């Protein structure tokens, strides 16, 4: 079970980076060849006015720009979980190192949640300015997961200390 989950996380991490590269290429294309893309957006939204065109353009560029920091956070999450699973597979789950890994996953997930708020604000603004719905919904689940990860890191730290005490008495 551990090996399968590790492989799933590895594949997901590769897909994460492939997506990040593709969005980075799209961002570069949008910025370098804006004379080709901007008129197409203008033509599609000219009925709604220039503010709508700017809103759609800003939303598109912003989404592409947010992907890279999100991919970095997701990479941290996957790599730390893979390392934690490797330790758990050999019976070394409760260690100080795994507590640090869980804390890093918590910080990375906090970063993802902050980026989601930024994306949400841009989407709400672009939706209002353009008349199109850009789809975003606030969710507390990720924020609760951040708190849970920090608490779990503390539990792992306590478990590691108890394990060391037990090994010292035997």
Phi and psi in radians as a Rosetta constraint file:
Dihedral C 1 N 2 CA 2 C 2 CIRCULARHARMONIC -1.093 0.35
Dihedral N 2 CA 2 C 2 N 3 CIRCULARHARMONIC -0.773 0.35
Dihedral C 2 N 3 CA 3 C 3 CIRCULARHARMONIC -1.080 0.35
Dihedral N 3 CA 3 C 3 N 4 CIRCULARHARMONIC -0.730 0.35
Dihedral C 3 N 4 CA 4 C 4 CIRCULARHARMONIC -1.108 0.35
Dihedral N 4 CA 4 C 4 N 5 CIRCULARHARMONIC -0.782 0.35
Dihedral C 4 N 5 CA 5 C 5 CIRCULARHARMONIC -1.131 0.35
Dihedral N 5 CA 5 C 5 N 6 CIRCULARHARMONIC -0.694 0.35
Dihedral C 5 N 6 CA 6 C 6 CIRCULARHARMONIC -1.067 0.35
Dihedral N 6 CA 6 C 6 N 7 CIRCULARHARMONIC -0.770 0.35
Dihedral C 6 N 7 CA 7 C 7 CIRCULARHARMONIC -1.131 0.35
Dihedral N 7 CA 7 C 7 N 8 CIRCULARHARMONIC -0.667 0.35
Dihedral C 7 N 8 CA 8 C 8 CIRCULARHARMONIC -1.088 0.35
Dihedral N 8 CA 8 C 8 N 9 CIRCULARHARMONIC -0.772 0.35
Dihedral C 8 N 9 CA 9 C 9 CIRCULARHARMONIC -1.136 0.35
Dihedral N 9 CA 9 C 9 N 10 CIRCULARHARMONIC -0.662 0.35
Dihedral C 9 N 10 CA 10 C 10 CIRCULARHARMONIC -1.100 0.35
Dihedral N 10 CA 10 C 10 N 11 CIRCULARHARMONIC -0.805 0.35
Dihedral C 10 N 11 CA 11 C 11 CIRCULARHARMONIC -1.095 0.35
Dihedral N 11 CA 11 C 11 N 12 CIRCULARHARMONIC -0.767 0.35
Dihedral C 11 N 12 CA 12 C 12 CIRCULARHARMONIC -1.071 0.35
Dihedral N 12 CA 12 C 12 N 13 CIRCULARHARMONIC -0.650 0.35
Dihedral C 12 N 13 CA 13 C 13 CIRCULARHARMONIC -1.158 0.35
Dihedral N 13 CA 13 C 13 N 14 CIRCULARHARMONIC -0.730 0.35
Dihedral C 13 N 14 CA 14 C 14 CIRCULARHARMONIC -1.091 0.35
Dihedral N 14 CA 14 C 14 N 15 CIRCULARHARMONIC -0.764 0.35
Dihedral C 14 N 15 CA 15 C 15 CIRCULARHARMONIC -1.099 0.35
Dihedral N 15 CA 15 C 15 N 16 CIRCULARHARMONIC -0.638 0.35
Dihedral C 15 N 16 CA 16 C 16 CIRCULARHARMONIC -0.997 0.35
Dihedral N 16 CA 16 C 16 N 17 CIRCULARHARMONIC -0.849 0.35
Dihedral C 16 N 17 CA 17 C 17 CIRCULARHARMONIC -1.255 0.35
Dihedral N 17 CA 17 C 17 N 18 CIRCULARHARMONIC -0.602 0.35
Dihedral C 17 N 18 CA 18 C 18 CIRCULARHARMONIC -1.088 0.35
Dihedral N 18 CA 18 C 18 N 19 CIRCULARHARMONIC -0.785 0.35
Dihedral C 18 N 19 CA 19 C 19 CIRCULARHARMONIC -1.068 0.35
Dihedral N 19 CA 19 C 19 N 20 CIRCULARHARMONIC -0.721 0.35
Dihedral C 19 N 20 CA 20 C 20 CIRCULARHARMONIC -1.102 0.35
Dihedral N 20 CA 20 C 20 N 21 CIRCULARHARMONIC -0.730 0.35
Dihedral C 20 N 21 CA 21 C 21 CIRCULARHARMONIC -1.122 0.35
Dihedral N 21 CA 21 C 21 N 22 CIRCULARHARMONIC -0.754 0.35
Dihedral C 21 N 22 CA 22 C 22 CIRCULARHARMONIC -1.109 0.35
Dihedral N 22 CA 22 C 22 N 23 CIRCULARHARMONIC -0.741 0.35
Dihedral C 22 N 23 CA 23 C 23 CIRCULARHARMONIC -1.197 0.35
Dihedral N 23 CA 23 C 23 N 24 CIRCULARHARMONIC -0.584 0.35
Dihedral C 23 N 24 CA 24 C 24 CIRCULARHARMONIC -1.156 0.35
Dihedral N 24 CA 24 C 24 N 25 CIRCULARHARMONIC -0.714 0.35
Dihedral C 24 N 25 CA 25 C 25 CIRCULARHARMONIC -1.112 0.35
Dihedral N 25 CA 25 C 25 N 26 CIRCULARHARMONIC -0.703 0.35
Dihedral C 25 N 26 CA 26 C 26 CIRCULARHARMONIC -1.103 0.35
Dihedral N 26 CA 26 C 26 N 27 CIRCULARHARMONIC -0.745 0.35
Dihedral C 26 N 27 CA 27 C 27 CIRCULARHARMONIC -1.057 0.35
Dihedral N 27 CA 27 C 27 N 28 CIRCULARHARMONIC -0.792 0.35
Dihedral C 27 N 28 CA 28 C 28 CIRCULARHARMONIC -1.069 0.35
Dihedral N 28 CA 28 C 28 N 29 CIRCULARHARMONIC -0.748 0.35
Dihedral C 28 N 29 CA 29 C 29 CIRCULARHARMONIC -1.103 0.35
Dihedral N 29 CA 29 C 29 N 30 CIRCULARHARMONIC -0.744 0.35
Dihedral C 29 N 30 CA 30 C 30 CIRCULARHARMONIC -1.083 0.35
Dihedral N 30 CA 30 C 30 N 31 CIRCULARHARMONIC -0.720 0.35
Dihedral C 30 N 31 CA 31 C 31 CIRCULARHARMONIC -1.382 0.35
Dihedral N 31 CA 31 C 31 N 32 CIRCULARHARMONIC -0.686 0.35
Dihedral C 31 N 32 CA 32 C 32 CIRCULARHARMONIC -1.384 0.35
Dihedral N 32 CA 32 C 32 N 33 CIRCULARHARMONIC -0.535 0.35
Dihedral C 32 N 33 CA 33 C 33 CIRCULARHARMONIC -2.048 0.35
Dihedral N 33 CA 33 C 33 N 34 CIRCULARHARMONIC 0.671 0.35
Dihedral C 33 N 34 CA 34 C 34 CIRCULARHARMONIC -1.075 0.35
Dihedral N 34 CA 34 C 34 N 35 CIRCULARHARMONIC -0.432 0.35
Dihedral C 34 N 35 CA 35 C 35 CIRCULARHARMONIC -1.158 0.35
Dihedral N 35 CA 35 C 35 N 36 CIRCULARHARMONIC -0.305 0.35
Dihedral C 35 N 36 CA 36 C 36 CIRCULARHARMONIC -1.664 0.35
Dihedral N 36 CA 36 C 36 N 37 CIRCULARHARMONIC -0.671 0.35
Dihedral C 36 N 37 CA 37 C 37 CIRCULARHARMONIC -1.445 0.35
Dihedral N 37 CA 37 C 37 N 38 CIRCULARHARMONIC -0.724 0.35
Dihedral C 37 N 38 CA 38 C 38 CIRCULARHARMONIC -1.059 0.35
Dihedral N 38 CA 38 C 38 N 39 CIRCULARHARMONIC -0.734 0.35
Dihedral C 38 N 39 CA 39 C 39 CIRCULARHARMONIC -1.082 0.35
Dihedral N 39 CA 39 C 39 N 40 CIRCULARHARMONIC -0.586 0.35
Dihedral C 39 N 40 CA 40 C 40 CIRCULARHARMONIC -1.154 0.35
Dihedral N 40 CA 40 C 40 N 41 CIRCULARHARMONIC -0.713 0.35
Dihedral C 40 N 41 CA 41 C 41 CIRCULARHARMONIC -1.180 0.35
Dihedral N 41 CA 41 C 41 N 42 CIRCULARHARMONIC -0.705 0.35
Dihedral C 41 N 42 CA 42 C 42 CIRCULARHARMONIC -1.043 0.35
Dihedral N 42 CA 42 C 42 N 43 CIRCULARHARMONIC -0.771 0.35
Dihedral C 42 N 43 CA 43 C 43 CIRCULARHARMONIC -1.122 0.35
Dihedral N 43 CA 43 C 43 N 44 CIRCULARHARMONIC -0.689 0.35
Dihedral C 43 N 44 CA 44 C 44 CIRCULARHARMONIC -1.245 0.35
Dihedral N 44 CA 44 C 44 N 45 CIRCULARHARMONIC -0.532 0.35
Dihedral C 44 N 45 CA 45 C 45 CIRCULARHARMONIC -2.066 0.35
Dihedral N 45 CA 45 C 45 N 46 CIRCULARHARMONIC 0.220 0.35
Dihedral C 45 N 46 CA 46 C 46 CIRCULARHARMONIC -1.092 0.35
Dihedral N 46 CA 46 C 46 N 47 CIRCULARHARMONIC -0.461 0.35
Dihedral C 46 N 47 CA 47 C 47 CIRCULARHARMONIC -1.106 0.35
Dihedral N 47 CA 47 C 47 N 48 CIRCULARHARMONIC -0.586 0.35
Dihedral C 47 N 48 CA 48 C 48 CIRCULARHARMONIC -1.555 0.35
Dihedral N 48 CA 48 C 48 N 49 CIRCULARHARMONIC -0.134 0.35
Dihedral C 48 N 49 CA 49 C 49 CIRCULARHARMONIC 1.844 0.35
Dihedral N 49 CA 49 C 49 N 50 CIRCULARHARMONIC 2.963 0.35
Dihedral C 49 N 50 CA 50 C 50 CIRCULARHARMONIC -1.185 0.35
Dihedral N 50 CA 50 C 50 N 51 CIRCULARHARMONIC -0.549 0.35
Dihedral C 50 N 51 CA 51 C 51 CIRCULARHARMONIC -1.121 0.35
Dihedral N 51 CA 51 C 51 N 52 CIRCULARHARMONIC -0.663 0.35
Dihedral C 51 N 52 CA 52 C 52 CIRCULARHARMONIC -1.132 0.35
Dihedral N 52 CA 52 C 52 N 53 CIRCULARHARMONIC -0.700 0.35
Dihedral C 52 N 53 CA 53 C 53 CIRCULARHARMONIC -1.113 0.35
Dihedral N 53 CA 53 C 53 N 54 CIRCULARHARMONIC -0.805 0.35
Dihedral C 53 N 54 CA 54 C 54 CIRCULARHARMONIC -1.091 0.35
Dihedral N 54 CA 54 C 54 N 55 CIRCULARHARMONIC -0.667 0.35
Dihedral C 54 N 55 CA 55 C 55 CIRCULARHARMONIC -1.141 0.35
Dihedral N 55 CA 55 C 55 N 56 CIRCULARHARMONIC -0.784 0.35
Dihedral C 55 N 56 CA 56 C 56 CIRCULARHARMONIC -1.137 0.35
Dihedral N 56 CA 56 C 56 N 57 CIRCULARHARMONIC -0.756 0.35
Dihedral C 56 N 57 CA 57 C 57 CIRCULARHARMONIC -1.085 0.35
Dihedral N 57 CA 57 C 57 N 58 CIRCULARHARMONIC -0.814 0.35
Dihedral C 57 N 58 CA 58 C 58 CIRCULARHARMONIC -1.087 0.35
Dihedral N 58 CA 58 C 58 N 59 CIRCULARHARMONIC -0.741 0.35
Dihedral C 58 N 59 CA 59 C 59 CIRCULARHARMONIC -1.060 0.35
Dihedral N 59 CA 59 C 59 N 60 CIRCULARHARMONIC -0.814 0.35
Dihedral C 59 N 60 CA 60 C 60 CIRCULARHARMONIC -1.095 0.35
Dihedral N 60 CA 60 C 60 N 61 CIRCULARHARMONIC -0.793 0.35
Dihedral C 60 N 61 CA 61 C 61 CIRCULARHARMONIC -1.162 0.35
Dihedral N 61 CA 61 C 61 N 62 CIRCULARHARMONIC -0.723 0.35
Dihedral C 61 N 62 CA 62 C 62 CIRCULARHARMONIC -1.107 0.35
Dihedral N 62 CA 62 C 62 N 63 CIRCULARHARMONIC -0.742 0.35
Dihedral C 62 N 63 CA 63 C 63 CIRCULARHARMONIC -1.058 0.35
Dihedral N 63 CA 63 C 63 N 64 CIRCULARHARMONIC -0.787 0.35
Dihedral C 63 N 64 CA 64 C 64 CIRCULARHARMONIC -1.101 0.35
Dihedral N 64 CA 64 C 64 N 65 CIRCULARHARMONIC -0.655 0.35
Dihedral C 64 N 65 CA 65 C 65 CIRCULARHARMONIC -1.256 0.35
Dihedral N 65 CA 65 C 65 N 66 CIRCULARHARMONIC -0.546 0.35
Dihedral C 65 N 66 CA 66 C 66 CIRCULARHARMONIC -1.267 0.35
Dihedral N 66 CA 66 C 66 N 67 CIRCULARHARMONIC -0.420 0.35
Dihedral C 66 N 67 CA 67 C 67 CIRCULARHARMONIC -1.087 0.35
Dihedral N 67 CA 67 C 67 N 68 CIRCULARHARMONIC -0.692 0.35
Dihedral C 67 N 68 CA 68 C 68 CIRCULARHARMONIC -1.132 0.35
Dihedral N 68 CA 68 C 68 N 69 CIRCULARHARMONIC -0.896 0.35
Dihedral C 68 N 69 CA 69 C 69 CIRCULARHARMONIC -1.107 0.35
Dihedral N 69 CA 69 C 69 N 70 CIRCULARHARMONIC -0.575 0.35
Dihedral C 69 N 70 CA 70 C 70 CIRCULARHARMONIC -1.131 0.35
Dihedral N 70 CA 70 C 70 N 71 CIRCULARHARMONIC -0.716 0.35
Dihedral C 70 N 71 CA 71 C 71 CIRCULARHARMONIC -1.115 0.35
Dihedral N 71 CA 71 C 71 N 72 CIRCULARHARMONIC -0.634 0.35
Dihedral C 71 N 72 CA 72 C 72 CIRCULARHARMONIC -1.136 0.35
Dihedral N 72 CA 72 C 72 N 73 CIRCULARHARMONIC -0.793 0.35
Dihedral C 72 N 73 CA 73 C 73 CIRCULARHARMONIC -1.071 0.35
Dihedral N 73 CA 73 C 73 N 74 CIRCULARHARMONIC -0.753 0.35
Dihedral C 73 N 74 CA 74 C 74 CIRCULARHARMONIC -1.162 0.35
Dihedral N 74 CA 74 C 74 N 75 CIRCULARHARMONIC -0.635 0.35
Dihedral C 74 N 75 CA 75 C 75 CIRCULARHARMONIC -1.055 0.35
Dihedral N 75 CA 75 C 75 N 76 CIRCULARHARMONIC -0.772 0.35
Dihedral C 75 N 76 CA 76 C 76 CIRCULARHARMONIC -1.042 0.35
Dihedral N 76 CA 76 C 76 N 77 CIRCULARHARMONIC -0.774 0.35
Dihedral C 76 N 77 CA 77 C 77 CIRCULARHARMONIC -1.052 0.35
Dihedral N 77 CA 77 C 77 N 78 CIRCULARHARMONIC -0.895 0.35
Dihedral C 77 N 78 CA 78 C 78 CIRCULARHARMONIC -1.117 0.35
Dihedral N 78 CA 78 C 78 N 79 CIRCULARHARMONIC -0.790 0.35
Dihedral C 78 N 79 CA 79 C 79 CIRCULARHARMONIC -1.173 0.35
Dihedral N 79 CA 79 C 79 N 80 CIRCULARHARMONIC -0.654 0.35
Dihedral C 79 N 80 CA 80 C 80 CIRCULARHARMONIC -1.219 0.35
Dihedral N 80 CA 80 C 80 N 81 CIRCULARHARMONIC -0.659 0.35
Dihedral C 80 N 81 CA 81 C 81 CIRCULARHARMONIC -1.178 0.35
Dihedral N 81 CA 81 C 81 N 82 CIRCULARHARMONIC -0.654 0.35
Dihedral C 81 N 82 CA 82 C 82 CIRCULARHARMONIC -1.073 0.35
Dihedral N 82 CA 82 C 82 N 83 CIRCULARHARMONIC -0.810 0.35
Dihedral C 82 N 83 CA 83 C 83 CIRCULARHARMONIC -1.106 0.35
Dihedral N 83 CA 83 C 83 N 84 CIRCULARHARMONIC -0.708 0.35
Dihedral C 83 N 84 CA 84 C 84 CIRCULARHARMONIC -1.114 0.35
Dihedral N 84 CA 84 C 84 N 85 CIRCULARHARMONIC -0.730 0.35
Dihedral C 84 N 85 CA 85 C 85 CIRCULARHARMONIC -1.139 0.35
Dihedral N 85 CA 85 C 85 N 86 CIRCULARHARMONIC -0.651 0.35
Dihedral C 85 N 86 CA 86 C 86 CIRCULARHARMONIC -1.064 0.35
Dihedral N 86 CA 86 C 86 N 87 CIRCULARHARMONIC -0.780 0.35
Dihedral C 86 N 87 CA 87 C 87 CIRCULARHARMONIC -1.131 0.35
Dihedral N 87 CA 87 C 87 N 88 CIRCULARHARMONIC -0.721 0.35
Dihedral C 87 N 88 CA 88 C 88 CIRCULARHARMONIC -1.121 0.35
Dihedral N 88 CA 88 C 88 N 89 CIRCULARHARMONIC -0.598 0.35
Dihedral C 88 N 89 CA 89 C 89 CIRCULARHARMONIC -1.128 0.35
Dihedral N 89 CA 89 C 89 N 90 CIRCULARHARMONIC -0.494 0.35
Dihedral C 89 N 90 CA 90 C 90 CIRCULARHARMONIC -1.781 0.35
Dihedral N 90 CA 90 C 90 N 91 CIRCULARHARMONIC 0.206 0.35
Dihedral C 90 N 91 CA 91 C 91 CIRCULARHARMONIC 1.438 0.35
Dihedral N 91 CA 91 C 91 N 92 CIRCULARHARMONIC 0.365 0.35
Dihedral C 91 N 92 CA 92 C 92 CIRCULARHARMONIC -2.025 0.35
Dihedral N 92 CA 92 C 92 N 93 CIRCULARHARMONIC 0.648 0.35
Dihedral C 92 N 93 CA 93 C 93 CIRCULARHARMONIC -1.124 0.35
Dihedral N 93 CA 93 C 93 N 94 CIRCULARHARMONIC -0.789 0.35
Dihedral C 93 N 94 CA 94 C 94 CIRCULARHARMONIC -1.501 0.35
Dihedral N 94 CA 94 C 94 N 95 CIRCULARHARMONIC 1.619 0.35
Dihedral C 94 N 95 CA 95 C 95 CIRCULARHARMONIC -2.476 0.35
Dihedral N 95 CA 95 C 95 N 96 CIRCULARHARMONIC 2.790 0.35
Dihedral C 95 N 96 CA 96 C 96 CIRCULARHARMONIC -1.077 0.35
Dihedral N 96 CA 96 C 96 N 97 CIRCULARHARMONIC -0.663 0.35
Dihedral C 96 N 97 CA 97 C 97 CIRCULARHARMONIC -1.102 0.35
Dihedral N 97 CA 97 C 97 N 98 CIRCULARHARMONIC -0.721 0.35
Dihedral C 97 N 98 CA 98 C 98 CIRCULARHARMONIC -1.215 0.35
Dihedral N 98 CA 98 C 98 N 99 CIRCULARHARMONIC -0.550 0.35
Dihedral C 98 N 99 CA 99 C 99 CIRCULARHARMONIC -1.096 0.35
Dihedral N 99 CA 99 C 99 N 100 CIRCULARHARMONIC -0.749 0.35
Dihedral C 99 N 100 CA 100 C 100 CIRCULARHARMONIC -1.121 0.35
Dihedral N 100 CA 100 C 100 N 101 CIRCULARHARMONIC -0.671 0.35
Dihedral C 100 N 101 CA 101 C 101 CIRCULARHARMONIC -1.096 0.35
Dihedral N 101 CA 101 C 101 N 102 CIRCULARHARMONIC -0.768 0.35
Dihedral C 101 N 102 CA 102 C 102 CIRCULARHARMONIC -1.119 0.35
Dihedral N 102 CA 102 C 102 N 103 CIRCULARHARMONIC -0.655 0.35
Dihedral C 102 N 103 CA 103 C 103 CIRCULARHARMONIC -1.125 0.35
Dihedral N 103 CA 103 C 103 N 104 CIRCULARHARMONIC -0.709 0.35
Dihedral C 103 N 104 CA 104 C 104 CIRCULARHARMONIC -1.115 0.35
Dihedral N 104 CA 104 C 104 N 105 CIRCULARHARMONIC -0.691 0.35
Dihedral C 104 N 105 CA 105 C 105 CIRCULARHARMONIC -1.099 0.35
Dihedral N 105 CA 105 C 105 N 106 CIRCULARHARMONIC -0.701 0.35
Dihedral C 105 N 106 CA 106 C 106 CIRCULARHARMONIC -1.063 0.35
Dihedral N 106 CA 106 C 106 N 107 CIRCULARHARMONIC -0.799 0.35
Dihedral C 106 N 107 CA 107 C 107 CIRCULARHARMONIC -1.113 0.35
Dihedral N 107 CA 107 C 107 N 108 CIRCULARHARMONIC -0.719 0.35
Dihedral C 107 N 108 CA 108 C 108 CIRCULARHARMONIC -1.137 0.35
Dihedral N 108 CA 108 C 108 N 109 CIRCULARHARMONIC -0.706 0.35
Dihedral C 108 N 109 CA 109 C 109 CIRCULARHARMONIC -1.180 0.35
Dihedral N 109 CA 109 C 109 N 110 CIRCULARHARMONIC -0.605 0.35
Dihedral C 109 N 110 CA 110 C 110 CIRCULARHARMONIC -1.055 0.35
Dihedral N 110 CA 110 C 110 N 111 CIRCULARHARMONIC -0.744 0.35
Dihedral C 110 N 111 CA 111 C 111 CIRCULARHARMONIC -1.046 0.35
Dihedral N 111 CA 111 C 111 N 112 CIRCULARHARMONIC -0.745 0.35
Dihedral C 111 N 112 CA 112 C 112 CIRCULARHARMONIC -1.084 0.35
Dihedral N 112 CA 112 C 112 N 113 CIRCULARHARMONIC -0.727 0.35
Dihedral C 112 N 113 CA 113 C 113 CIRCULARHARMONIC -1.159 0.35
Dihedral N 113 CA 113 C 113 N 114 CIRCULARHARMONIC -0.658 0.35
Dihedral C 113 N 114 CA 114 C 114 CIRCULARHARMONIC -1.165 0.35
Dihedral N 114 CA 114 C 114 N 115 CIRCULARHARMONIC -0.738 0.35
Dihedral C 114 N 115 CA 115 C 115 CIRCULARHARMONIC -1.094 0.35
Dihedral N 115 CA 115 C 115 N 116 CIRCULARHARMONIC -0.619 0.35
Dihedral C 115 N 116 CA 116 C 116 CIRCULARHARMONIC -1.119 0.35
Dihedral N 116 CA 116 C 116 N 117 CIRCULARHARMONIC -0.700 0.35
Dihedral C 116 N 117 CA 117 C 117 CIRCULARHARMONIC -1.105 0.35
Dihedral N 117 CA 117 C 117 N 118 CIRCULARHARMONIC -0.708 0.35
Dihedral C 117 N 118 CA 118 C 118 CIRCULARHARMONIC -1.104 0.35
Dihedral N 118 CA 118 C 118 N 119 CIRCULARHARMONIC -0.814 0.35
Dihedral C 118 N 119 CA 119 C 119 CIRCULARHARMONIC -1.019 0.35
Dihedral N 119 CA 119 C 119 N 120 CIRCULARHARMONIC -0.750 0.35
Dihedral C 119 N 120 CA 120 C 120 CIRCULARHARMONIC -1.080 0.35
Dihedral N 120 CA 120 C 120 N 121 CIRCULARHARMONIC -0.767 0.35
Dihedral C 120 N 121 CA 121 C 121 CIRCULARHARMONIC -1.099 0.35
Dihedral N 121 CA 121 C 121 N 122 CIRCULARHARMONIC -0.756 0.35
Dihedral C 121 N 122 CA 122 C 122 CIRCULARHARMONIC -1.131 0.35
Dihedral N 122 CA 122 C 122 N 123 CIRCULARHARMONIC -0.701 0.35
Dihedral C 122 N 123 CA 123 C 123 CIRCULARHARMONIC -1.151 0.35
Dihedral N 123 CA 123 C 123 N 124 CIRCULARHARMONIC -0.744 0.35
Dihedral C 123 N 124 CA 124 C 124 CIRCULARHARMONIC -1.112 0.35
Dihedral N 124 CA 124 C 124 N 125 CIRCULARHARMONIC -0.774 0.35
Dihedral C 124 N 125 CA 125 C 125 CIRCULARHARMONIC -1.097 0.35
Dihedral N 125 CA 125 C 125 N 126 CIRCULARHARMONIC -0.823 0.35
Dihedral C 125 N 126 CA 126 C 126 CIRCULARHARMONIC -1.144 0.35
Dihedral N 126 CA 126 C 126 N 127 CIRCULARHARMONIC -0.635 0.35
Dihedral C 126 N 127 CA 127 C 127 CIRCULARHARMONIC -1.103 0.35
Dihedral N 127 CA 127 C 127 N 128 CIRCULARHARMONIC -0.776 0.35
Dihedral C 127 N 128 CA 128 C 128 CIRCULARHARMONIC -1.170 0.35
Dihedral N 128 CA 128 C 128 N 129 CIRCULARHARMONIC -0.686 0.35
Dihedral C 128 N 129 CA 129 C 129 CIRCULARHARMONIC -1.330 0.35
Dihedral N 129 CA 129 C 129 N 130 CIRCULARHARMONIC -0.528 0.35
Dihedral C 129 N 130 CA 130 C 130 CIRCULARHARMONIC -1.813 0.35
Dihedral N 130 CA 130 C 130 N 131 CIRCULARHARMONIC -0.341 0.35
Dihedral C 130 N 131 CA 131 C 131 CIRCULARHARMONIC 1.476 0.35
Dihedral N 131 CA 131 C 131 N 132 CIRCULARHARMONIC -0.018 0.35
Dihedral C 131 N 132 CA 132 C 132 CIRCULARHARMONIC -1.708 0.35
Dihedral N 132 CA 132 C 132 N 133 CIRCULARHARMONIC 2.680 0.35
Dihedral C 132 N 133 CA 133 C 133 CIRCULARHARMONIC -1.714 0.35
Dihedral N 133 CA 133 C 133 N 134 CIRCULARHARMONIC 2.111 0.35
Dihedral C 133 N 134 CA 134 C 134 CIRCULARHARMONIC -1.741 0.35
Dihedral N 134 CA 134 C 134 N 135 CIRCULARHARMONIC 0.152 0.35
Dihedral C 134 N 135 CA 135 C 135 CIRCULARHARMONIC 1.045 0.35
Dihedral N 135 CA 135 C 135 N 136 CIRCULARHARMONIC 1.665 0.35
Dihedral C 135 N 136 CA 136 C 136 CIRCULARHARMONIC -2.675 0.35
Dihedral N 136 CA 136 C 136 N 137 CIRCULARHARMONIC 2.450 0.35
Dihedral C 136 N 137 CA 137 C 137 CIRCULARHARMONIC -2.361 0.35
Dihedral N 137 CA 137 C 137 N 138 CIRCULARHARMONIC 2.308 0.35
Dihedral C 137 N 138 CA 138 C 138 CIRCULARHARMONIC -1.223 0.35
Dihedral N 138 CA 138 C 138 N 139 CIRCULARHARMONIC 2.443 0.35
Dihedral C 138 N 139 CA 139 C 139 CIRCULARHARMONIC -2.406 0.35
Dihedral N 139 CA 139 C 139 N 140 CIRCULARHARMONIC 2.415 0.35
Dihedral C 139 N 140 CA 140 C 140 CIRCULARHARMONIC -1.512 0.35
Dihedral N 140 CA 140 C 140 N 141 CIRCULARHARMONIC -0.215 0.35
Dihedral C 140 N 141 CA 141 C 141 CIRCULARHARMONIC -0.981 0.35
Dihedral N 141 CA 141 C 141 N 142 CIRCULARHARMONIC -0.852 0.35
Dihedral C 141 N 142 CA 142 C 142 CIRCULARHARMONIC -1.100 0.35
Dihedral N 142 CA 142 C 142 N 143 CIRCULARHARMONIC -0.644 0.35
Dihedral C 142 N 143 CA 143 C 143 CIRCULARHARMONIC -1.175 0.35
Dihedral N 143 CA 143 C 143 N 144 CIRCULARHARMONIC -0.705 0.35
Dihedral C 143 N 144 CA 144 C 144 CIRCULARHARMONIC -1.162 0.35
Dihedral N 144 CA 144 C 144 N 145 CIRCULARHARMONIC -0.620 0.35
Dihedral C 144 N 145 CA 145 C 145 CIRCULARHARMONIC -1.114 0.35
Dihedral N 145 CA 145 C 145 N 146 CIRCULARHARMONIC -0.642 0.35
Dihedral C 145 N 146 CA 146 C 146 CIRCULARHARMONIC -1.065 0.35
Dihedral N 146 CA 146 C 146 N 147 CIRCULARHARMONIC -0.845 0.35
Dihedral C 146 N 147 CA 147 C 147 CIRCULARHARMONIC -1.055 0.35
Dihedral N 147 CA 147 C 147 N 148 CIRCULARHARMONIC -0.754 0.35
Dihedral C 147 N 148 CA 148 C 148 CIRCULARHARMONIC -1.070 0.35
Dihedral N 148 CA 148 C 148 N 149 CIRCULARHARMONIC -0.717 0.35
Dihedral C 148 N 149 CA 149 C 149 CIRCULARHARMONIC -1.141 0.35
Dihedral N 149 CA 149 C 149 N 150 CIRCULARHARMONIC -0.704 0.35
Dihedral C 149 N 150 CA 150 C 150 CIRCULARHARMONIC -1.142 0.35
Dihedral N 150 CA 150 C 150 N 151 CIRCULARHARMONIC -0.683 0.35
Dihedral C 150 N 151 CA 151 C 151 CIRCULARHARMONIC -1.172 0.35
Dihedral N 151 CA 151 C 151 N 152 CIRCULARHARMONIC -0.722 0.35
Dihedral C 151 N 152 CA 152 C 152 CIRCULARHARMONIC -1.115 0.35
Dihedral N 152 CA 152 C 152 N 153 CIRCULARHARMONIC -0.633 0.35
Dihedral C 152 N 153 CA 153 C 153 CIRCULARHARMONIC -1.086 0.35
Dihedral N 153 CA 153 C 153 N 154 CIRCULARHARMONIC -0.696 0.35
Dihedral C 153 N 154 CA 154 C 154 CIRCULARHARMONIC -1.145 0.35
Dihedral N 154 CA 154 C 154 N 155 CIRCULARHARMONIC -0.703 0.35
Dihedral C 154 N 155 CA 155 C 155 CIRCULARHARMONIC -1.077 0.35
Dihedral N 155 CA 155 C 155 N 156 CIRCULARHARMONIC -0.753 0.35
Dihedral C 155 N 156 CA 156 C 156 CIRCULARHARMONIC -1.127 0.35
Dihedral N 156 CA 156 C 156 N 157 CIRCULARHARMONIC -0.662 0.35
Dihedral C 156 N 157 CA 157 C 157 CIRCULARHARMONIC -1.122 0.35
Dihedral N 157 CA 157 C 157 N 158 CIRCULARHARMONIC -0.752 0.35
Dihedral C 157 N 158 CA 158 C 158 CIRCULARHARMONIC -1.135 0.35
Dihedral N 158 CA 158 C 158 N 159 CIRCULARHARMONIC -0.723 0.35
Dihedral C 158 N 159 CA 159 C 159 CIRCULARHARMONIC -1.081 0.35
Dihedral N 159 CA 159 C 159 N 160 CIRCULARHARMONIC -0.677 0.35
Dihedral C 159 N 160 CA 160 C 160 CIRCULARHARMONIC -1.140 0.35
Dihedral N 160 CA 160 C 160 N 161 CIRCULARHARMONIC -0.712 0.35
Dihedral C 160 N 161 CA 161 C 161 CIRCULARHARMONIC -1.142 0.35
Dihedral N 161 CA 161 C 161 N 162 CIRCULARHARMONIC -0.731 0.35
Dihedral C 161 N 162 CA 162 C 162 CIRCULARHARMONIC -1.119 0.35
Dihedral N 162 CA 162 C 162 N 163 CIRCULARHARMONIC -0.676 0.35
Dihedral C 162 N 163 CA 163 C 163 CIRCULARHARMONIC -1.120 0.35
Dihedral N 163 CA 163 C 163 N 164 CIRCULARHARMONIC -0.755 0.35
Dihedral C 163 N 164 CA 164 C 164 CIRCULARHARMONIC -1.106 0.35
Dihedral N 164 CA 164 C 164 N 165 CIRCULARHARMONIC -0.728 0.35
Dihedral C 164 N 165 CA 165 C 165 CIRCULARHARMONIC -1.070 0.35
Dihedral N 165 CA 165 C 165 N 166 CIRCULARHARMONIC -0.757 0.35
Dihedral C 165 N 166 CA 166 C 166 CIRCULARHARMONIC -1.129 0.35
Dihedral N 166 CA 166 C 166 N 167 CIRCULARHARMONIC -0.732 0.35
Dihedral C 166 N 167 CA 167 C 167 CIRCULARHARMONIC -1.165 0.35
Dihedral N 167 CA 167 C 167 N 168 CIRCULARHARMONIC -0.524 0.35
Dihedral C 167 N 168 CA 168 C 168 CIRCULARHARMONIC -1.280 0.35
Dihedral N 168 CA 168 C 168 N 169 CIRCULARHARMONIC -0.447 0.35
Dihedral C 168 N 169 CA 169 C 169 CIRCULARHARMONIC -1.534 0.35
Dihedral N 169 CA 169 C 169 N 170 CIRCULARHARMONIC -0.315 0.35
